[in-house]
Amino acid sequence: MFDPTRALLEWYDRHQRTLPWRTDPTPYHVLLSEFMLQQTRVETVIPYFERFIARWPTLSDLAGASSEDVMEAWAGLGYYRRARNLHAAAKMAVAQGGLRADPEAIRALPGVGAYTAGAIASIAFGLPEPAVDGNVDRVISRLSALREDPTKAKGKRLIREKVMELQPAERAGDFNQALMELGATLCSPRSPSCLVCPWSEGCEARALGIAESLPNKPKKKQPVPERGVSGLLWTGQGWLMGRRPPDMRLGGLWEPPSGLILAGESSSDAVIRVMRDHAGVEVEVVRSLGEVLHVFTHRRLTREVFEVRPRGVMEPCASASYDAIETVPLGDSRGMSKLARKTLALGGALTQEP
Ligand code: SF4
């Protein structure tokens, strides 16, 4: 008779990917990997994970790091709120004597939602907890041909109940990881590999021919288009950059002064205004260097990048948009977002003077 738990664990034992956080799943390694993996692909996370544990081998080391260093090490991984929450969670856990085998205490850490708490509790401590992410929504909805929307309360409850019904007490962490692995590798959203799936025999959605239509989630909203500008200003010693305040999007990271174009404003007028209001510098436009495109969760930003030069004596100053304005020399390693790097690269500004 088809036993989904056994079939899944046997498949996982044979096919699981070798990942650095799986070789030594200490509570710290699991916490770090789960923060990094939110909204981010495994291949992207691996080098960041390895750099973090080389630089901060223990949770206490990470808790004792400066927020500037953590942001710099995180730069390029995106969704920067995670880095601030990770650092705050490390500090809180260390103040409490370390991460504890208590789902409620784990859930109370900054940035830890139900999924991350369940993953840490089950993988690091072997506790019988569900860890339901988008992959798990999909494989469980398909296994049982559940038509309930997994983003609504009833759908959530049904999926959690099904996970707990299948989860073996002695291998809770492996089972949760196997569910995610199945969703990440075989049971893909658009073309599930049912022929080689360990659940092929008992999967109801496959039998009904409705796998691709599940889970029954509402359609994602299209990102709102936005237009912005950046000014690249060479001071003689480096590029003029601002640091985003900690409570703002991309907080703690450096970028060339940037902002949105106002209604009815030309892009060259916008960059002159942005340089004045955000960085305290009067400039004139030298030339447009082209556009960069960046997609955030809900916004699609097209940014025109200008080379600008100062008009008169420069006295850059901080503003509501930047809590520090400095000249950043070429090759400086301070934390920058991927968007800032794309912006600088457009003018060759990462590696050369104008
Ligand atoms: S049989 Fe197909 S639809 Fe069902 S869980 Fe496996 S890959 Fe997904």
Boltz pocket constraint, residues with backbone or C-beta under 6 A from the ligand:
constraints:
  - pocket:
      binder: B
      contacts: [[A, 139], [A, 142], [A, 143], [A, 186], [A, 187], [A, 188], [A, 192], [A, 193], [A, 194], [A, 195], [A, 197], [A, 198], [A, 199], [A, 200], [A, 201], [A, 203], [A, 204], [A, 205], [A, 206], [A, 211]]
      max_distance: 6.0
